[in-house]
């Protein structure tokens, strides 16, 4: 499989999931509102260690994706929350939820785990014309599953559904889906998809820096499914994602 073929495969499933989420956005938003019916019973626990937006969001999103019936679920203990095998790939999907109090973890890059991607390369802790500090990043997922067996070999595809919510009201503000480059594409994207985290083994997917498929003209690696009207005027850092949303409508 060539690098271009790999990008075409990534785009194929990115579009599948984007259009499914777009089609189901009304059901998704309604599902995310069901918590409001019993709000008096959980408001005292909101924002504590035993109550978070992500808990309910995962139930809604994952139930819809599981019901879509794409591929066969894989029971591997290493991988994202959703892990499917399809005829031409293994697909990892993880949900990331961020509150507006931490909007910097949502607008241009997101935290990712070693179990959620296959992109092996170095991160630049800082860079300038005179000095540069590199940190190696080694993910847990292989770029190609069963690589030594040509008949069974399939690429590992990594997708993230990210959701921004109001930290005070738990209202859903933005929903998008993005594809992180497969590890076999590291000669194409080099260090750019990775942004050093605070801890030595942590990284961010720097999606705003690699938002285009570089071997497929005119195609984006991030697609915004839902954007609450007017919210970009309240949060200036969302202008990048708002522009993506407008351009895809």
TAURZI-V273216 format. One record per run of one state. SS is the DSSP state (hx for helix, st for strand, lp for the rest). FROM is the first residue (numbers start at 0). TO is the last residue. Records with the same first field share a line. If there is no record, write none. Layout:
SS=FROM-TO + FROM-TO
This chain:
lp=0-1 + 23-23 + 45-51 + 68-70 + 73-80 + 86-87 + 105-108 + 112-112 + 116-119 + 127-130 + 137-142 + 145-152 + 165-170 + 180-181 + 189-192 + 196-201 + 205-205 + 209-210 + 212-218 + 220-220 + 227-229 + 234-234 + 248-248
hx=2-22 + 24-44 + 52-67 + 99-104 + 113-115 + 182-188 + 206-208 + 230-233 + 235-247
st=71-72 + 81-85 + 88-98 + 109-111 + 120-126 + 131-136 + 143-144 + 153-164 + 171-179 + 193-195 + 202-204 + 211-211 + 219-219 + 221-226
